[in-house]
Amino acid sequence: MAGPLPGNRSLVRATWPRGLTFVELITVTIVLLIMAVIAIPRVSPIVQNFRLRGAAWQLAGDLRLARQRAVTTQKRFRVCITSCAITVPAGSYSVEKDIGTPAVPRWISETGTTVKLPPDVAISATATATFVPSGRVSGSTFTVSNLIGQFEVKVSATGQVRICPGTCPP
């Protein structure tokens, strides 16, 4: 009698790897969920801090751009939160230009829409920053804040824009 013995089945074995069983798949999923539950609260403050810092830098960039546009076009420009030419929802601001005269201003939105900050960031201002063609401005301080903290974006009378964590020194 030739061939393998009936009791010796180990000679015929598959050489390819097995797939995952349902129990292994569920176990890996549970481990990943536990890791996510632990990691999300640690990452959330970091994301909020980046959003806050990004909002402050975006506002400062738009203030500098408004000053540059005022000097270049010889028209008045402003960055406002309230009493704007268009409706500005909470957490937003508008960049506008004056197409009227200094005696009778006629403000229009530069882009036709507001600049929206991240959803968890609030914005406030001491006054509207209005840049004249010489680049000067009535001093104004903008504050962007969220649960993590706040940044102050201060515009001096000469048009210089500073960003300070917390509050800017005098």
C-alpha positions as CSV (number, residue, x, y, z in Angstrom):
1,M,0.0,0.0,0.0
2,A,1.5,3.3,-1.1
3,G,0.6,6.8,0.1
4,P,0.2,8.5,3.5
5,L,-1.1,6.7,6.5
6,P,-4.8,7.5,7.3
7,G,-4.0,8.8,10.8
8,N,-1.2,11.2,9.7
9,R,-3.1,14.3,8.4
10,S,-0.3,16.8,9.3
11,L,1.4,16.1,6.0
12,V,-1.3,18.0,4.0
13,R,-1.3,21.6,5.3
14,A,-2.2,24.9,3.7
15,T,0.7,27.3,3.1
16,W,-1.2,30.5,2.8
17,P,-2.0,32.7,6.0
18,R,-5.4,32.6,7.6
19,G,-7.7,35.6,7.7
20,L,-9.0,37.2,10.9
21,T,-11.7,35.6,12.8
22,F,-14.7,37.6,14.0
23,V,-13.6,37.5,17.6
24,E,-10.1,38.9,16.6
25,L,-11.8,41.7,14.6
26,I,-14.0,42.6,17.5
27,T,-11.1,42.6,19.9
28,V,-9.0,44.9,17.8
29,T,-12.0,47.3,17.3
30,I,-12.6,47.4,21.1
31,V,-8.9,48.2,21.7
32,L,-8.9,51.0,19.1
33,L,-12.0,52.5,20.7
34,I,-10.5,52.5,24.1
35,M,-7.4,54.2,22.8
36,A,-9.5,56.8,21.1
37,V,-11.5,57.5,24.2
38,I,-8.3,58.1,26.1
39,A,-6.6,60.2,23.4
40,I,-9.5,62.6,22.4
41,P,-9.6,64.6,25.6
42,R,-5.9,65.0,25.5
43,V,-5.9,66.2,21.8
44,S,-9.0,68.5,22.1
45,P,-7.2,71.4,24.1
46,I,-4.4,71.3,21.5
47,V,-6.8,71.7,18.6
48,Q,-8.7,74.5,20.4
49,N,-5.3,76.3,21.0
50,F,-4.4,76.0,17.3
51,R,-7.9,77.3,16.3
52,L,-7.5,80.3,18.7
53,R,-4.0,81.1,17.5
54,G,-5.0,80.8,13.9
55,A,-8.0,83.1,14.4
56,A,-5.7,85.7,15.9
57,W,-3.2,85.5,13.1
58,Q,-6.0,85.6,10.5
59,L,-7.5,88.8,12.0
60,A,-4.1,90.4,12.2
61,G,-3.4,89.5,8.6
62,D,-6.7,91.1,7.5
63,L,-6.0,94.2,9.5
64,R,-2.6,94.6,7.8
65,L,-4.2,93.9,4.4
66,A,-6.9,96.6,5.1
67,R,-4.1,99.1,6.0
68,Q,-2.2,98.2,2.8
69,R,-5.3,98.5,0.7
70,A,-6.2,101.9,2.2
71,V,-2.7,103.2,1.3
72,T,-2.7,101.7,-2.2
73,T,-6.2,102.7,-3.3
74,Q,-6.3,106.0,-1.3
75,K,-9.7,104.9,0.1
76,R,-10.7,104.4,3.7
77,F,-10.9,100.7,4.8
78,R,-12.2,99.3,8.1
79,V,-12.5,96.0,9.9
80,C,-15.7,95.9,11.9
81,I,-17.7,93.5,14.1
82,T,-20.8,95.7,14.6
83,S,-22.6,98.4,12.7
84,C,-21.2,97.1,9.4
85,A,-22.5,97.4,5.9
86,I,-23.5,93.8,5.9
87,T,-24.9,91.6,8.7
88,V,-22.1,90.1,10.7
89,P,-23.0,87.0,12.7
90,A,-21.3,86.1,16.0
91,G,-17.8,84.9,15.6
92,S,-17.2,86.8,12.4
93,Y,-16.0,90.2,11.1
94,S,-16.2,92.2,7.9
95,V,-13.5,94.0,5.9
96,E,-15.1,97.0,4.2
97,K,-14.1,100.0,2.0
98,D,-15.6,103.5,1.8
99,I,-16.7,104.4,-1.7
100,G,-18.3,107.7,-0.5
101,T,-16.6,110.8,0.7
102,P,-15.1,111.5,4.2
103,A,-18.1,113.7,4.9
104,V,-20.7,111.2,3.6
105,P,-19.2,107.7,4.0
106,R,-20.7,104.8,2.0
107,W,-19.3,101.5,3.2
108,I,-19.4,98.3,1.2
109,S,-18.1,94.9,2.0
110,E,-14.7,94.3,0.3
111,T,-15.5,90.6,-0.5
112,G,-19.3,90.6,-0.2
113,T,-19.2,88.2,2.7
114,T,-18.0,88.1,6.3
115,V,-14.8,86.4,7.5
116,K,-15.9,83.5,9.7
117,L,-13.7,82.4,12.6
118,P,-13.6,78.8,13.9
119,P,-16.9,77.7,15.6
120,D,-15.5,77.8,19.2
121,V,-13.8,81.2,18.8
122,A,-15.5,84.5,19.9
123,I,-14.4,88.0,18.8
124,S,-14.9,91.4,20.4
125,A,-13.5,94.9,19.8
126,T,-13.1,98.2,21.6
127,A,-13.9,100.0,18.4
128,T,-14.0,99.6,14.6
129,A,-10.5,99.9,13.1
130,T,-10.8,102.4,10.3
131,F,-7.7,103.0,8.2
132,V,-7.3,106.3,6.3
133,P,-5.2,106.6,3.1
134,S,-2.1,107.6,5.0
135,G,-2.2,104.2,6.8
136,R,-3.1,105.7,10.2
137,V,-6.0,104.4,12.2
138,S,-8.0,105.2,15.3
139,G,-6.5,102.8,17.8
140,S,-8.5,99.6,18.4
141,T,-8.1,96.4,20.3
142,F,-9.7,93.1,19.1
143,T,-9.9,90.1,21.4
144,V,-10.4,86.6,20.2
145,S,-11.1,84.0,22.8
146,N,-12.4,80.4,23.5
147,L,-12.4,78.0,26.4
148,I,-8.6,77.7,26.3
149,G,-7.8,81.4,26.6
150,Q,-7.6,84.6,24.6
151,F,-5.4,86.6,22.3
152,E,-5.4,90.3,21.9
153,V,-4.8,91.9,18.5
154,K,-3.9,95.5,19.1
155,V,-3.8,98.2,16.4
156,S,-1.8,101.3,17.3
157,A,-2.6,104.8,15.9
158,T,0.3,104.4,13.4
159,G,-1.3,101.2,12.0
160,Q,1.1,98.7,13.6
161,V,-0.7,95.4,14.4
162,R,0.5,93.3,17.4
163,I,-0.7,89.9,18.6
164,C,-0.3,89.1,22.2
165,P,-1.4,86.0,24.2
166,G,-3.6,87.2,27.0
167,T,-3.4,90.9,26.9
168,C,-0.9,93.3,25.2
169,P,1.3,95.4,27.5
170,P,0.7,99.2,27.1
